[in-house]
């Protein structure tokens, strides 16, 4: 998979990005083994999907994303931070984990966000 989708949170417009090009830019900022890529995993499921599905869906998303990361050597040794909004609708951005994630991105803590899109 060489292409991904980037979401511009200001306009909520998706645009394709070249994953390899993005990773090369991140790697250029992290030139030694101490400065590893900082990945964020964002997981979310709505209450509307049913009480029994919430935990399972979060677990499924986590497994899919971690497998994706494990199968891409560019992510080897990455620092991974998980952000989870379990039972929160995606129709707005007033979500605790999402707000922490965006603050971490703005503060330069996170280099790359990996999500499972519907």
Backbone bond lengths (Angstrom), bond angles and torsions (degrees), N, CA, C in turn:
res aa  C-N    CA-C-N  psi(-1)  N-CA   C-N-CA  omega(-1)  CA-C   N-CA-C  phi
1 X - - - 1.447 - - 1.514 107.92 -
2 X 1.311 117.30 108.72 1.445 121.01 -179.50 1.507 112.49 -101.97
3 X 1.298 117.65 -10.52 1.453 120.66 179.17 1.511 110.15 -118.68
4 X 1.308 115.35 147.44 1.453 122.50 178.09 1.515 106.12 -137.33
5 X 1.314 116.10 179.80 1.457 119.79 177.10 1.508 108.39 -117.29
6 X 1.315 115.68 129.90 1.460 120.95 176.74 1.511 107.72 -104.90
7 X 1.294 115.72 138.35 1.451 119.44 178.77 1.520 108.43 -109.07
8 X 1.324 115.45 123.97 1.456 121.33 174.26 1.515 105.87 -83.49
9 X 1.341 117.35 107.25 1.459 120.36 -173.20 1.519 112.89 -67.19
10 X 1.320 117.35 -19.42 1.462 119.59 178.91 1.524 111.09 -73.73
11 X 1.336 116.16 -35.20 1.460 119.25 -176.39 1.528 112.43 -114.98
12 X 1.322 117.47 -7.15 1.468 124.76 -175.47 1.527 112.33 50.26
13 X 1.333 116.32 38.30 1.459 121.38 176.00 1.520 107.81 -105.68
14 X 1.320 115.89 128.84 1.457 120.11 178.04 1.519 109.13 -83.80
15 X 1.334 115.97 141.44 1.451 119.85 173.81 1.514 107.92 -141.93
16 X 1.334 117.70 141.84 1.458 119.90 -179.52 1.526 110.89 -70.24
17 X 1.317 115.68 143.97 1.460 121.46 175.18 1.521 107.98 -131.24
18 X 1.301 116.20 153.46 1.449 121.33 177.05 1.516 107.96 -86.19
19 X 1.343 116.80 114.31 1.459 121.94 -176.08 1.527 111.14 -60.99
20 X 1.326 117.78 -42.19 1.465 120.37 -179.56 1.523 111.57 -62.37
21 X 1.322 117.36 -42.69 1.464 121.21 178.89 1.526 110.43 -63.56
22 X 1.325 116.98 -43.01 1.461 120.81 179.11 1.523 110.88 -63.26
23 X 1.340 117.39 -43.27 1.461 120.91 -179.99 1.523 111.69 -66.36
24 X 1.328 117.66 -36.25 1.463 120.13 177.26 1.524 111.00 -62.91
25 X 1.317 116.81 -38.80 1.454 120.44 176.61 1.517 112.16 -64.41
26 X 1.324 116.13 -40.32 1.471 120.68 177.99 1.525 109.62 -66.34
27 X 1.333 116.89 -45.27 1.464 120.70 -179.10 1.531 111.33 -60.64
28 X 1.321 116.44 -36.10 1.464 119.74 -179.74 1.523 110.99 -61.71
29 X 1.322 117.20 -29.69 1.470 120.65 178.65 1.520 111.83 -82.03
30 X 1.322 117.43 -16.85 1.463 122.78 -177.51 1.528 108.55 -119.78
31 X 1.309 116.65 85.77 1.452 120.20 -170.64 1.517 114.54 -93.01
32 X 1.332 119.30 -8.75 1.463 118.91 177.35 1.523 109.94 -129.08
33 X 1.337 116.11 170.03 1.465 120.37 -174.14 1.522 113.39 -67.76
34 X 1.335 117.29 -19.98 1.466 120.30 179.02 1.521 110.22 -73.05
35 X 1.321 116.84 -36.82 1.468 121.76 -179.64 1.519 110.02 -95.51
36 X 1.319 115.63 82.84 1.460 120.83 -179.42 1.530 110.19 -86.67
37 X 1.332 116.16 162.23 1.460 121.91 176.96 1.528 108.45 -63.12
38 X 1.315 116.25 136.83 1.459 122.58 178.32 1.526 108.54 -103.03
39 X 1.331 115.58 105.24 1.459 122.00 -179.43 1.521 110.79 -97.06
40 X 1.306 115.28 143.40 1.464 121.19 171.14 1.515 107.74 -113.20
41 X 1.317 115.47 136.37 1.463 121.99 170.64 1.521 105.82 -107.59
42 X 1.340 116.31 122.80 1.463 119.58 177.87 1.523 108.57 -110.95
43 X 1.335 115.72 123.82 1.463 123.03 -178.83 1.524 108.79 -121.15
44 X 1.345 116.10 135.10 1.459 119.50 178.46 1.515 109.78 -152.35
45 X 1.327 115.18 143.32 1.467 122.18 172.98 1.519 107.57 -144.71
46 X 1.303 116.59 144.32 1.457 122.03 -178.76 1.523 111.40 -87.65
47 X 1.328 116.46 150.66 1.470 121.69 172.61 1.524 110.48 -59.56
48 X 1.325 116.38 -30.45 1.459 121.72 -177.31 1.527 112.66 -62.38
49 X 1.328 117.03 -15.41 1.462 120.26 -179.47 1.523 112.96 -85.10
50 X 1.336 116.97 -0.08 1.464 120.83 176.47 1.511 112.80 100.99
51 X 1.329 116.36 141.44 1.459 121.59 -176.04 1.520 113.50 -60.96
52 X 1.326 117.93 -41.39 1.457 120.25 -177.01 1.523 112.82 -71.17
53 X 1.328 116.55 -25.56 1.458 119.85 -176.87 1.522 112.95 -82.91
54 X 1.319 118.22 -21.61 1.463 120.54 -172.77 1.517 112.12 -57.34
55 X 1.315 117.59 -58.91 1.454 120.04 -176.72 1.522 110.36 -63.42
56 X 1.329 117.13 -42.23 1.455 120.34 179.79 1.521 110.85 -63.12
57 X 1.322 117.90 -42.07 1.445 120.55 -179.01 1.525 111.19 -65.96
58 X 1.317 117.19 -40.86 1.467 120.66 176.52 1.523 108.97 -61.38
59 X 1.322 117.12 -45.08 1.465 121.16 178.96 1.532 110.83 -61.85
60 X 1.334 116.99 -41.18 1.464 120.86 178.58 1.525 111.35 -64.82
61 X 1.341 116.44 -44.49 1.463 120.14 177.85 1.527 110.31 -60.04
62 X 1.338 115.76 -45.23 1.470 121.10 -179.84 1.533 110.13 -58.11
63 X 1.340 116.64 -47.87 1.466 121.04 -179.51 1.532 111.61 -61.61
64 X 1.331 116.99 -46.30 1.470 120.74 179.42 1.522 111.42 -59.91
65 X 1.314 116.70 -45.69 1.460 120.76 -177.57 1.525 110.88 -68.52
66 X 1.323 116.99 -44.49 1.476 119.42 179.77 1.528 111.04 -64.17
67 X 1.329 118.05 -36.31 1.466 121.02 174.85 1.524 110.88 -65.29
68 X 1.342 117.12 -41.41 1.467 121.79 176.95 1.524 109.74 -58.47
69 X 1.332 116.67 -47.47 1.468 121.44 -179.80 1.531 110.40 -62.88
70 X 1.331 117.09 -44.83 1.467 121.75 -178.19 1.526 112.01 -63.21
71 X 1.332 117.13 -29.00 1.463 121.30 -178.20 1.519 114.13 -89.37
72 X 1.313 117.63 5.12 1.469 121.92 177.99 1.521 109.16 -121.16
73 X 1.314 115.52 107.20 1.459 120.91 -175.75 1.525 112.54 -59.53
74 X 1.325 117.51 -23.64 1.469 120.39 177.86 1.524 111.64 -62.05
75 X 1.325 117.35 -23.54 1.459 121.62 -179.07 1.525 112.89 -94.49
76 X 1.340 118.03 0.16 1.463 121.64 -177.10 1.525 110.45 -56.56
77 X 1.319 115.96 130.22 1.456 121.61 178.07 1.512 115.09 77.29
78 X 1.320 117.34 7.69 1.467 120.56 -177.92 1.525 111.34 -66.22
79 X 1.307 115.47 148.26 1.460 121.49 169.26 1.526 105.87 -79.42
80 X 1.316 117.49 127.91 1.467 120.56 -176.98 1.523 109.58 -118.73
81 X 1.327 115.26 127.24 1.458 122.18 175.68 1.522 108.06 -118.85
82 X 1.324 116.48 133.14 1.458 121.87 -178.46 1.523 110.78 -102.21
83 X 1.315 115.63 136.88 1.458 123.23 175.70 1.524 106.45 -124.17
84 X 1.339 117.77 123.72 1.467 120.96 -173.86 1.523 110.43 -128.61
85 X 1.328 115.93 125.35 1.467 123.11 170.74 1.521 106.30 -115.59
86 X 1.324 116.65 89.76 1.461 122.26 -177.46 1.524 108.94 -90.11
87 X 1.322 116.09 122.08 1.454 120.96 178.04 1.521 114.21 84.64
88 X 1.325 117.35 19.53 1.471 121.99 -178.13 1.525 108.65 -114.72
89 X 1.317 116.39 133.33 1.459 121.11 178.97 1.526 110.96 -65.99
90 X 1.308 116.13 150.35 1.454 121.71 177.19 1.514 112.66 -93.33
91 X 1.326 117.62 6.79 1.462 120.74 -176.34 1.523 112.99 -78.84
92 X 1.335 117.18 -4.27 1.466 121.09 176.19 1.521 108.58 -147.48
93 X 1.328 117.06 168.86 1.463 121.11 -178.61 1.521 112.93 -103.06
94 X 1.328 117.50 12.50 1.464 121.50 178.54 1.526 109.12 -85.04
95 X 1.344 114.42 67.12 1.462 122.49 -178.53 1.520 107.38 -128.11
96 X 1.318 117.41 131.22 1.473 122.06 -173.84 1.530 112.87 -57.55
97 X 1.325 117.45 -52.82 1.464 119.72 -177.45 1.524 110.98 -64.98
98 X 1.324 116.88 -38.56 1.464 121.16 178.16 1.524 110.54 -61.96
99 X 1.336 116.88 -43.66 1.468 120.29 179.65 1.533 111.01 -64.34
100 X 1.352 117.09 -40.67 1.473 119.90 177.30 1.529 110.63 -63.86
101 X 1.336 116.07 -41.59 1.458 121.07 178.16 1.525 110.90 -60.15
102 X 1.313 117.32 -49.08 1.463 120.89 -179.40 1.530 111.42 -62.47
103 X 1.335 117.34 -38.12 1.471 120.86 176.95 1.530 109.80 -64.53
104 X 1.332 117.25 -41.94 1.463 120.52 178.74 1.522 111.67 -65.09
105 X 1.325 117.55 -37.43 1.467 121.14 176.51 1.528 109.11 -64.22
106 X 1.327 116.87 -48.56 1.463 120.90 -179.39 1.521 112.46 -62.00
107 X 1.338 117.47 -30.64 1.468 121.94 179.78 1.526 112.92 -88.70
108 X 1.324 117.78 4.06 1.453 121.79 176.84 1.521 114.77 77.22
109 X 1.335 117.04 15.51 1.471 121.09 179.86 1.518 110.98 -77.78
110 X 1.323 117.83 -32.33 1.467 123.97 -175.41 1.534 109.52 -113.01
111 X 1.347 115.22 132.13 1.458 121.46 178.27 1.516 112.38 -94.23
112 X 1.321 116.13 -32.47 1.460 120.29 -171.43 1.532 109.08 -150.93
113 X 1.326 116.28 138.11 1.471 121.69 177.55 1.524 108.06 -111.31
114 X 1.328 115.43 131.97 1.466 120.88 177.07 1.515 107.65 -116.68
115 X 1.334 116.43 124.61 1.467 121.99 179.66 1.532 108.84 -132.80
116 X 1.320 115.00 160.26 1.460 120.59 170.96 1.515 106.34 -102.66
117 X 1.318 116.18 117.97 1.443 120.96 179.61 1.520 108.80 -88.84
118 X 1.328 115.50 152.33 1.467 120.34 -179.00 1.452 111.03 -57.94
